[in-house]
Amino acid sequence: MDEQQREDTAPLVAVDEELGSPSEVKPLKNHARDAHILSIAFLFIFSAYQAAQNLESTVNTEGDLGTTSMGILYISFTLFSLVASPIVRGLGSKKALVLGTSGYLLFIASNLKPSWYTMVPASVYLGFSASIIWVGQGTYLTSAARSHANDSHLHEGTVIGDFNGEFWGMFASTQVIGNLISLALLKNGKEGGSVNGTSLLFTVFLGCMILGIILMLFLSRRDDKEEGLPTQQQSFGSLLKSIIAPLMEIRVLLLIPLIGYSGLQQAFIWSEFTKHVVTPALGVSGVGGAMALYGAADATCSLVAGRLTSGISSITLIVSSGAILQTFGLLWLLFGTSTTTGTIGFVYPLLMAALWGVGDGVFNTQLNALVGILFKHETESAFAQMKVWQSASTAVVCFLTPYITFQAMLILMLVALFVAVSGFFYLVIFVEKSFFQGH
């Protein structure tokens, strides 16, 4: 009877015996729910931003305002990524995500009244907020995956792969959705559409941003213990150490070439590929369709690659496959660009766009999963370094393309890919060797 009474009067919350304080019992699905919310929020935000980014060089042509703004944005992104790690750690990943959305909102709003006085400050601020949101995204998603794996007694690498596959699959879909919205609202205009059409488009984009921000507010808070006040009160010396220390880590140094290449290949598809491959074969109107196909292939590959990820061995196999595909694509572009007539000429750029989307899906999911697996105790710093080198390599492409030929860019990409894969393989060997020595 006493036993039955104890069961009937048992508290509805779990009690931490060491701390002596109750804590809410969260259902296991909360971690997966947070991953779903984060993915959908980014879908709204980046469907608007990615399409706006693709249009900058077309709708803001006066004084090359659009192109210059994008260059300023990526320089700012690179510089602020150096200090993003302690900021995210101090704010907490959820607050960092919400703060990060403000820059995208401001950038879209500045396009409703584009001028040097609105676009340039918005681009600088977006560089700051982008560094915050992306470090926050990597940290938050990895934390959710680890918690879900721990609570559900699942393999951590598998859950990290699944969560990244879902997120990057959704993210890649932004290229499809954003381009279709642009096509629908600007279909009656030329070179970016009429003024009224452009204003309507960016107003719709602004609405998408607001929906994404609202969704961010429904995310659960995470890592409160690690992200408290002591981190916010860092000295300048400790801040400097947090920036430099990751560069003393052999795993980071070996991963930098692959991170840099992932940024190169993304910028290449947005700028060089659309200009030198798609437009000559399909015309300006074909760019949206090619990029939509690229996004669809990227999304599909991200989902599949995420499902197949379970640890270092699977990541090695998937990255190798993506590298082989992109090597084939680069060699095809380097030596086969003359075969662009007739039916082959029509199918050629679409097939290449799909192939490149598969490669991008591989690098996005596997890099984020690899960082989450390798850097358990330096998650924010590792993701910050990732964004530093990705944004820096993207800026390089933006500023380098006017001065070198398309063939020279292809050769540069091939060299960068070879160095990246070599560093990655050495990293895998180093990690495996360290693991066995530790056991």
N, C-alpha and C positions, 0 to 999 in steps of 0.2 A: 504493500500500500504506500509506504514511504517512497519507494522507487517510482511509483506511478505519479505521485504528487510532484516529485522533483521534475519528471518529464513534462507534466502539465504546466508547471510554473517556470519552465526554462525560458530564458530571455530570447527575444526574436532577433538579437544582434549578437555577433561573435565578440567574445571578450579576449583581449590580448593579455595573457597571464603575466607577462613580464612588465608591461606598462600599466596594467590594471585599469584600462579604459576600453569601453566598447567601440567597435568599429563596424561599419555597415558591411554586410555580406553582399558582394556584387555578383550577379549571375555571370556565368562564363561567357554568355553571348555579348556582354558589354564591350569586350575588347574587339570582337569582330564587328560589332555595331559601329564602334569608333572608326575602324578602318573603312567601313562603308560610307560613313558620313564624310570623312576626310576626302575620300575619292570623289564623291559626288560634288562636294564643295569646290574642289579643284577643277572638276569638269565644267561647272558654271563659270568660274573665274577665268580659266584659261581658254575656254571656247571663245570668249570675248577678246582676251589679250592676244592670243596667237593670231587670230584673224586680223586684229588691228596692227600687229607687228608686220604681217605680210603686206599690208596696205600702205605702210608709212611712206615708202619711196614713191608711191603713186598718188596719194591724196594730198601730201604736203610737199610739193615739188619746189615751191618758191625758195630760192637760196639753198636748196638741198636740206630744208629744215627737217624732213622726216628721217633721212639717212644720217644726218649729223646727230640728231637726237638719239638714234639707236646706238651710234658709236659712243656718245657720252654715257648712255645708260649702262653699257657693258663695261666701260672703264670704271664707272662708279660701283657697279656690281662687284668687280674684281677687288677693288680697294676695300670696300666695306666687308667683304667676305673674310678678310683678315681678322676682323674684330667681332665677327658674328657669333662665334662660339661662346665667349663669356657673356654676351648680351642675352643669348637664348638661355644659357644656364641660369642667369640671374632672373629673367622674366618668367621662366617656365615655358615649356614647348607650346602649350595652348595659347598663352598670351602672346607669344612670339608669332604664332600663326595668324591670330586676329590682327595684330599690329601690322604684319606683313601685307595683309590685303589692302591696307589703306593706300599704299603706293600705287597699286594697280588701279584702284578707284580714281585716284587723282590723275593718273596718266590718261585714262580714258576720258575723264572730264575735260582735260586740257585740249583734247582733240576736237571738242565742240567749239573751241575758240582758239585755234592754233596760231601761235606767234612765238617769237623767240623768248618773250617774257613769260609765256605759260609753259611751253614744251620743254625748254631747257631745265628750269627748276624742277619740273615734274619728273624728268628723266633722271636727274641726280638723286632725287628722293626715292624714285623707284629702284635705283641701284641699291640703296640702303635697305629698303623694305624687302626687295627680292632676296638679298642675302639672309635676312632674318627668316623669311617664310620658308626658304628651302632648307636651311639648317634645321628649323623647327619641324618641317615635314619629315625629314629623314630621322630625326630624333624621336618624334612622336610615333611614327609608324613602327619603328624598331622596338620602342618600348611596349606598344600595344601587342606586337607579335610575341615578344618574350613573355609578357604576362599571360597571354592566351596559351602559349606552349606550356608554361609552368602550371597554370591552373587546370589545364586539360590533360596534362601528362603526355604531351606530344613532343616530337623531335623539333628542337628550336629552329634548326636550319630550314626544315620543311615549312614551318609556319611563316618564317621570315620570307621565304620564297613565294608562298601563296599570297601573303599580304602585298608584297611588292608587285607580283603579277597582276593582282586586281587593280592596284593603284595606277601602275603604268599603262595598263590596258585602257583604263578610263581616261588617263591623261592623253594618250595617243589619239583617242576618239575626238579630242578637242579640235584637231586639224580637220576632221570630217565635218563636225557640226558648225564650227566657225566659218569655214569656207562656204558651206551651203547657205548659211545666213547671209554672208556677204553677196553671194551670187544672186540670191532671191531679192535683196533690197537694192542692189546696184545694177540689175540686169538691163535697165533702160539707159544707163549712162555709159560714157567712154572714159577710159583712163582714170578709173576710180569712181565714176558716177557723178551726178549732179550735186550741187551744194546741198539741196534739200534731201536727196537720197543719202548723202554722207552723214548729215546731221541726224537723220532718222536711224541710220545704222549704229552710230555711236551712242545714241540714246538707248537703243535696244541693248547694246553692250553694257551700258551703265546699269540697266536693270538686271542683267545677268550677274554683274559684280555684286550688287546688293543682295541677291539671293544667295550667292556663295558665302558672303560675310555672315548672313543670318544663320546659315547652316553651321559655320565654324563655332558659333556660340553654343551649339548643342553638344560639342565635344566634351568628354570627361577630362578633368584635370589629371596630370600625371607627373610622377617624379618630384612631388612636393618636397620630400626630404632632401633631395640633392639640389633643388633649385631655390633654396631659401635665401635669407638676407646675407649670410656670410659671403656668398658668391657675389652678391651685388656690391659689396664693399671692398672690392679688390683694389690693391695698390697698382700704381703704374707698372711697377716691376713684375708683379704677378700677371698682369695683363700682357706685357711684352713676352713673358715666358710662355704663356698660353698660345701665343702666335708662333714663336720660334720653335718650341719644344717638338711639335709634330714633325718638323723638317729634320729632326735628329733621329727620327724613327725609321729604320730600314724598310719596314713594310709600307710606310707612306711614300718614301722615295721610289720604291719599285712600282707603286700603283699610280704615281703621278703621270707617266707617259700614257697609260691607258685612259685615265681620266681626261687628260688633255686631248687625246684623239677623239673621245666621245663628243667633246665640245666642237672640235674641228669638223667632224662629219655631220653634225647637226647644222652648223652654219653653212657648210658646203651645199647641203640640199636646199636650204632656203634661198641662197644667193646664186651660187655658180650653176647648180644643176638646172634650176628654173630658167635662168638666163640663157645658157649655152646649149641645153639639150631640149627642154620642153618647148620654149617659145619658138625656136626655128622650125620645129616639127609640127606643132599644134597651134601656134599663135598664142597671143596673150590670153585669149579666152580659155585655152586649154590648161593654163596653170592651175586654176582652181580644181579642175577634175583630177589632174595628176597628183596634186597635194592631198586631195581627199582620198585617193587610192593609197597614197603613201601612209596616211593616217590610219586607214582601215587595216593595212598589212601590219603596221606598227602595233596597233591595239591587239590584233589577233595573236601576234607573236609574243607580245608582253604577257598575255594571259597564259599561253601555252608554256613559255619559258619559266614563268613563275611557278606553275604547277609541277614542272619537272625538276625544280631546284630543291635539293635536300642537303647540300653541304659543299665542301671545297671540290670534291671530285666531279660532281654534276656541274658546278659552275665552270670548271676547267673545260669540260666537254662542250658546254653550250657556248662559252666565249670563243672557243676554237672554231666552232661551226660558224658563228657570226663573222669572225675574222676572215675565214675562207670565202664566205659569200661576198664580203665587201672587197676583198682582194680581187676576186673574179669581176665584180662590178667596176672597179677602178681600171683594171686592165682592159675590159670591154670598152669603157669610155675612152681610154687612151688610144686604142688601136682600131676600134670599130665604129667610130663616130661618123664615118662616111656612109654607112648603111642606113640612111634615114630617108629613103624614098619609097613611095607606094605604100602598100599595106604594112611592110616591115617598118617603115618610117613612122607610121601611126602607132603601132604596137610597141615599138622600141622604147620610147620614153615612159610609157605606162608600166611596162615590165620592169624597167630600171627603177622607177619610183617605188613599186611594190617590193623589189629586192632590197632597196635601201631602207624601206620601212621595217623589214624583217631584221636587218642588221641593227637599226636603232633600237628596236624592241629588245634585242639581246643585250646590248650594252647598258641600256637603262636599268633593266631588271637585275642583271647580274652584278653590276657595279654597286648598286644600292644594297643588294643582299650580301655581297662580299664585305662591304664596309660594316654592315650591321653584325655580321658574324665575327669578323676579325677584331673589331674595336669595341669590346663590351664596356670598357671603363672610360673610354675617351670618345664617346659617340658624337657629341657636339663638335669637338675639335676635328674629328675625321670627316664629318659631313661638311664642315666649314672649308677644310682644305680641298675637298672635292669641288665645291662651288668656286673657289678661287681659281683653280686651274681650268675648269670648264669655261667659266666666263672669260678668262684671259685668252684662251685659245679661240673663243668665238669672236672676241674683239680683234684678234690678229687677222682673222679671215675678213672681217668687215673693212679693215683699213688696208689690207694687203691686196685685195682683189683688183683695185684699179691699176695696179702697177705690174702685175705679172699675167702671163697668158693662162688660158684654161689648161693647156697641157702641162705647164709648169706647176700649177696647183695640183693636178692629178699626181704628178711625180712626188710632190711634197707630201701628199696624203699617203702615198704608198710607203714612203720612208718612215713617216710618223707611225703608220700601222705596224710596220716591222719592228720598230723600237718598242712600241707599246706592248705587242704580244711577247717579245723577248723578255721584257721586264716582268710581265705577268707570269710567264712560265717560271722564271727564277723565283718569283714571290711564292708561287705554289710549292716549289721544291723547298724553299726556305721554311715555309709554314709547316709542311709535312715533317721535315727534318726536326724542327723545334718540338713538334708535337710528340714524336717518338722518343726524343731525348728526354722530354719531361716525364715520360712514362717508363 
